[in-house]
Amino acid sequence: MTVSPTLARSDAPGRLGAVEPVAVVDIGSNSVRMVAYEGLTRTPTPIFNDKVMCGLGRGVAVTGKLHEEGVERALEALERFRVLCKTMRIRDVHAVATAAARDAKNGPDFLKAAQKAIGVPIELLSGKRESHLAAMGVVSGFYQPNGVVGDLGGGSLELNEVRGSKVGKGVSLRIGGLSLMDISGNSPRKAQKIVREALESVDWLDELKGRTFFAVGGTWRSLALLHMRQRNYALNVMHGYIMPAADAADFAALVERVNAEALVAIEAVSSARRPLLAYGAVVLEEIIRIARPKDIVVSAYGLREGALYERLDEETRKHDPLIESARELNILRSRAPRHGEELCDWTDAFMESTGLDETKEEVRLRHAACLLADIGWRAHPDYRGEQSMNIIANAAFAGIDHPGRAYLALATSYRHTGEADVGPMLRTLATARMLDRAHVHGAAMRIAYIISAAMPDVLPRAPLLCKKNKLVLTLPKDLAPLANARVQGRMRTLARLIGRDPVIEFGN
């Protein structure tokens, strides 16, 4: 078979061309995982993700040694990951080991064998180093986070404070899920006392009162998934999922009390993870009781993403993760990426002229919507709105909460369909103000599209501005033929939304 001319020019036209892939291998107490990323960027996109539930830390708290079968499974997994990295042509592999290898007597021997299996040096993280990387992961994955990060693994819980880009000193407590199972003799009730005493030793934990607790780790993600399924939630995205603290505490108490197999949607959680749910619930409930946070927010970003974020230069770290994610999709999927950038400026001028106030957060969301406006163009015209909405609703974005994600999906869908009655489930996540702005911005983008065909160099010449009680689109003379009935209809739609009379003027 002959190679397509397109493929002949590039191995992967749908990948960012200026970066090389990187991988992080995380040898934890419960699982050994490898995640390969497209590149070392502000918002690294996973291209391959695999894990093996090894249970290395099972019994370490009692015997002091790594679990024998777990060691065998871990080494097999690491050898496989080495081959996969070679297959994906990844030369930049960063391997780390955490609590189990750190605490076990035979940890050094295991690390020697593990380094041979994976083929690169393994960094054995101290508890404080582990907490720092987990916190850095949250900094990289959220926009101006403010609260305490808790990374619950099989062997330990790492806690650290975050304020914007600043990370605290951190602490590591030996109350991971596997450790609690061993020390408590498989009794969640006994584990509660152990957890309480450990947490009360952290004198700065009261700084969490009224702030956000960022929950990192597979066990807490599994708990949140069950909570999400019970609510019949509108999204399947875990990152940024919010549980009000009181509700999270009630749900944790339920998980502690009942058999895991009786929980709604338990089939969504792996059988290897289920025995740890009750212990993860114990830790979460005690954190809420002692520290009294406002919300529990799930973070899919943690140690691995923190290890990558730490390697970025200072200027790149300052970039807005949402805008960078949207800009990458714009580059990869739009007909003319520069049009998306121009659309940001065009809507800036339009919104300023309307007199409608915008917060800083609303501006960044609108800019992201502009960059994403044309990513669904390869779909059939009848389904571009639906496809764009689905891509955005489920994309691996960082730096955005779920209401913001709903706004982006709806605004982009409106840009294609012009209808407000789309995404009924997503609409439940957004405020009335966000729904209104999504409709206004979508209607404005519909005008931009019909006069530019999503091509660059048109919008700067055709401003859309409010002048007193009029909505005025100004077209230069060479673009005058564009002022047809379709443009006029879209002008009327937007004018109704903002209470203006539509006018098309012609310039020089």
Rosetta blueprint (number, residue, H / E / L):
1 M L
2 T L
3 V L
4 S L
5 P H
6 T H
7 L H
8 A H
9 R H
10 S L
11 D L
12 A L
13 P L
14 G L
15 R L
16 L L
17 G L
18 A L
19 V L
20 E L
21 P L
22 V E
23 A E
24 V E
25 V E
26 D E
27 I E
28 G L
29 S L
30 N L
31 S E
32 V E
33 R E
34 M E
35 V E
36 A E
37 Y E
38 E L
39 G L
40 L L
41 T L
42 R L
43 T L
44 P L
45 T L
46 P E
47 I E
48 F E
49 N E
50 D E
51 K E
52 V E
53 M E
54 C L
55 G L
56 L L
57 G L
58 R L
59 G L
60 V H
61 A H
62 V H
63 T H
64 G L
65 K L
66 L L
67 H L
68 E H
69 E H
70 G H
71 V H
72 E H
73 R H
74 A H
75 L H
76 E H
77 A H
78 L H
79 E H
80 R H
81 F H
82 R H
83 V H
84 L H
85 C H
86 K H
87 T H
88 M L
89 R L
90 I L
91 R L
92 D E
93 V E
94 H E
95 A E
96 V E
97 A E
98 T L
99 A H
100 A H
101 A H
102 R H
103 D H
104 A L
105 K L
106 N L
107 G H
108 P H
109 D H
110 F H
111 L H
112 K H
113 A H
114 A H
115 Q H
116 K H
117 A H
118 I H
119 G L
120 V L
121 P L
122 I E
123 E E
124 L E
125 L L
126 S L
127 G H
128 K H
129 R H
130 E H
131 S H
132 H H
133 L H
134 A H
135 A H
136 M H
137 G H
138 V H
139 V H
140 S H
141 G H
142 F L
143 Y L
144 Q L
145 P L
146 N E
147 G E
148 V E
149 V E
150 G E
151 D E
152 L E
153 G L
154 G L
155 G L
156 S L
157 L E
158 E E
159 L E
160 N E
161 E E
162 V E
163 R E
164 G L
165 S L
166 K E
167 V E
168 G L
169 K L
170 G L
171 V E
172 S E
173 L E
174 R L
175 I L
176 G L
177 G H
178 L H
179 S H
180 L H
181 M H
182 D H
183 I H
184 S H
185 G L
186 N L
187 S L
188 P H
189 R H
190 K H
191 A H
192 Q H
193 K H
194 I H
195 V H
196 R H
197 E H
198 A H
199 L H
200 E H
201 S L
202 V L
203 D L
204 W L
205 L H
206 D H
207 E H
208 L H
209 K L
210 G L
211 R L
212 T E
213 F E
214 F E
215 A E
216 V E
217 G L
218 G H
219 T H
220 W H
221 R H
222 S H
223 L H
224 A H
225 L H
226 L H
227 H H
228 M H
229 R H
230 Q H
231 R L
232 N L
233 Y L
234 A L
235 L L
236 N L
237 V L
238 M L
239 H L
240 G L
241 Y L
242 I E
243 M E
244 P E
245 A H
246 A H
247 D H
248 A H
249 A H
250 D H
251 F H
252 A H
253 A H
254 L H
255 V H
256 E H
257 R H
258 V L
259 N L
260 A H
261 E H
262 A H
263 L L
264 V L
265 A L
266 I H
267 E H
268 A H
269 V L
270 S L
271 S L
272 A L
273 R L
274 R H
275 P H
276 L H
277 L H
278 A H
279 Y H
280 G H
281 A H
282 V H
283 V H
284 L H
285 E H
286 E H
287 I H
288 I H
289 R H
290 I H
291 A H
292 R L
293 P L
294 K L
295 D E
296 I E
297 V E
298 V E
299 S E
300 A L
301 Y L
302 G L
303 L H
304 R H
305 E H
306 G H
307 A H
308 L H
309 Y H
310 E L
311 R L
312 L L
313 D L
314 E H
315 E H
316 T H
317 R H
318 K L
319 H L
320 D L
321 P H
322 L H
323 I H
324 E H
325 S H
326 A H
327 R H
328 E H
329 L H
330 N H
331 I H
332 L H
333 R H
334 S L
335 R L
336 A L
337 P H
338 R H
339 H H
340 G H
341 E H
342 E H
343 L H
344 C H
345 D H
346 W H
347 T H
348 D H
349 A H
350 F H
351 M H
352 E H
353 S H
354 T H
355 G L
356 L L
357 D L
358 E L
359 T L
360 K H
361 E H
362 E H
363 V H
364 R H
365 L H
366 R H
367 H H
368 A H
369 A H
370 C H
371 L H
372 L L
373 A L
374 D L
375 I L
376 G L
377 W L
378 R L
379 A L
380 H L
381 P H
382 D H
383 Y H
384 R H
385 G H
386 E H
387 Q H
388 S H
389 M H
390 N H
391 I H
392 I H
393 A H
394 N H
395 A L
396 A L
397 F L
398 A L
399 G L
400 I L
401 D L
402 H H
403 P H
404 G H
405 R H
406 A H
407 Y H
408 L H
409 A H
410 L H
411 A H
412 T H
413 S H
414 Y H
415 R H
416 H H
417 T H
418 G L
419 E L
420 A L
421 D L
422 V L
423 G L
424 P H
425 M H
426 L H
427 R H
428 T L
429 L L
430 A L
431 T L
432 A H
433 R H
434 M H
435 L H
436 D H
437 R H
438 A H
439 H H
440 V H
441 H H
442 G H
443 A H
444 A H
445 M H
446 R H
447 I H
448 A H
449 Y H
450 I H
451 I H
452 S H
453 A L
454 A L
455 M L
456 P L
457 D L
458 V L
459 L H
460 P H
461 R H
462 A L
463 P L
464 L E
465 L E
466 C E
467 K E
468 K L
469 N L
470 K E
471 L E
472 V E
473 L E
474 T E
475 L E
476 P L
477 K H
478 D H
479 L H
480 A H
481 P H
482 L H
483 A L
484 N L
485 A H
486 R H
487 V H
488 Q H
489 G H
490 R H
491 M H
492 R H
493 T H
494 L H
495 A H
496 R H
497 L H
498 I H
499 G L
500 R L
501 D E
502 P E
503 V E
504 I E
505 E E
506 F E
507 G L
508 N L
